[in-house]
Amino acid sequence: MSNIHQLNNLPKQATINLIASYKGDFESDYFDYHQLLEKLQSVILRGHFMDQEDNAAWMSHRGCDYLSNPKLFAHAPLTYLCAFLSETFKKNSLNDIEKTVAPAVFNAVLTRLNDFK
């Protein structure tokens, strides 16, 4: 497991900004959850978003808390947001994510991620 609090493990600011910009999708009249997940997956995989970091242990212990209570993301540190996003897309197919992660979770993640733009 990597040290989740090491700032040098974070992705580039441009990648964080791009992911954060998808928050606007939630305000669209034509919101398509699957399409949003495809966009997020594309940026995360193409940008090698924390793919060298192993945060699986954090995800199974703390990430589950955030998954079950998205309000926790409102004050989450940037490292937690990035670990959550990377582990979610690293370990799951889009269909699995769509079935198990409510849109409200990604809305909370992207809302908080915008605080770090």
N, C-alpha and C positions, 0 to 999 in steps of 0.2 A: 504494500500500500504506500502510495506517495504521501508526502506531507501536504495535506490539503490547504494549509495556510501559507505556502510558499508562493509569493507573488510572481516569481520568475517562471512558474508553471502555467500562468495564464496565457490565453491566446492573444494574438495581436489586437490592438484597440479597434482597428478597422473591421475585424471580424465580429467583435463584440457589438460595434455600432450597427453593422448590417443585420445581425440577428435581432437586436433590439428594435430595429425599424419595422419588423414584422408585427409589432404590437398594433399597428394601424389596420392590419387585416381584420381584427376583431370589431372595428368600427364600420367595416364595409357592409353594405346592404346585401352583398353576395358572398358572405363569409362561407368558406368551404374548409372545414377542419382538415380533411385529407390533403388538400392542396397546401395548407399551411405546414403540415407535417412534412410534405415533400420538399418544400422550400427549406425548412430547418435542417432536414437530413442532408440535403444537397450542400448547404454551406458548411455544416459540421464535418461531413466526410471529405469534401473537396479541400477545405481549409485545414484538414488534419487537426481539428479542434480537440486539443488535449488527448490525442490518441495514444500518446506515449505515457500518459499518466494512468495509474491503476487506482481508481477510487471506488472499486466494487465494495470494499468493506464499509466505507463511509455510506455508500448508497444503501446497503442492506440494513445498516443501523440507524443512520440519521435521515437519509433520503426518504425512507418510508414515512417518517414523521411529516415531512414536507409534502409528500404525495397525498397523504390522508388529510392534511390540514393546510391547504394552499395559502392561508392567511399568514403562515410563518414566513413565506417568501417576502413579505412586506419589509422585513428588517434583516433579511439574509445578507451575509457578506458576498461579494463578487465571487470569491472562490467557491462558495457553496452553489451558486447559480450555475457556474461553469461546470462544476463536477456533476451536478444533476443533469444538465443538458448532455454532456458528453457520455455519461454512463447510460442514460436513457436511449440514446441513438446508437451507441456502441453495441448494446446487448440485445436489442429488440428489433423486430421487423416493424414496418410502418403499420401493418394491420394489427399487430399486437399492441402497439402504442395507442392506436386509435380506440381499441377496445378497452384498454386498462387505464388510460390517463385521460381524465376529463379535460375538455377545453379550458375550464376555469383554472386548471393547474398551469397551463402554458400562458394563459392571460396574466396570472400572478407573476410568473417568472419573467415574462417580457416587460411587464409594468415595472418591476424592480430593476431589471437590466437597463432600462432607460435612465435610471438614476446615475448610471456609471458612464454615460455617453460623454 
